[in-house]
Amino acid sequence: MATIDGLPPLREVIAAHELVAKKQLGQNFLLDLNLTAKIARQAGDLTGCDVLEVGPGPGGLTRGLLAEGARRVLAVEKDARCLPALAEIAAAYPGKLEVIHGDALEVDVLSHLTPPIRIVANLPYNVGTELLVRWLTPKVWPPFWDSLTLMFQKEVAERIVAKPRTDHYGRLALLAQWRCDAKIVLHLPPEAFTPAPKVHSAVVHLTRLAEPRYPADGAVLSRITAMAFNQRRKMLRSSLKGLGPQVEAMLEAAGIAPTARAEEIALEQFCALARIVAAG
């Protein structure tokens, strides 16, 4: 599909604006508008939603989101070279696209968005995980967004959806699955991108839960899982000894064998331990 909206194909847009992807910005452009529309559809019905997009680049996914009927798109782009291409999209969709030139780690997006809000993005590789963690750890839950549909390196995507006793299971899986339903909805090979990265990619869809899956204090849960997975090869009675002399008793009270290792412990058990530690 050369175009979905009367605008030029992305290869022409990139050539016209001399948009060579910059490695230091974590850029890999998706040029297939069939594919960007498919990614947009993974976010569900967008007709009644504002959509936050981070790192739109030349606007392939932006065009997919607008073509799929998003009520409004707020695109945050750090690279000033991409702004003229995005301005052309905004002109084709009057009142539907707002572009902010800035760093997504610093921009206050809430004043520009009206609920319900979904976040859909082909995240720059160098900030993707940090942005996800921020979105998963607001001071108040539920957060401002209803769902996240995000592209990551395949390995990061697998860490988000991983289950206990698997290689990818760790803090990111616990953080995501404590408050969300998470699933991989699309795989993309390197050749889907320009330039082609050295890794495969995957799109993860996360739907927020109204409240965490199991009760626990977020700060305590974070501290315990950091201690456990920072020394994931050690038995928990050793990696969690910083919790105090009663660590074995606390583990047993949570139904966890003191000789177990972090990768064997399910989210529900970590939450039980966090409640015991908080009460102690």
Beta strands, then each sheet from edge to edge (+ up, - down):
strand 1: 29-30
strand 2: 50-54
strand 3: 72-77
strand 4: 97-101
strand 5: 117-122
strand 6: 147-153
strand 7: 180-188
strand 8: 193-194
strand 9: 201-208
sheet 1: 1+ 8-
sheet 2: 4+ 3+ 2+ 5+ 6+ 9- 7+
end
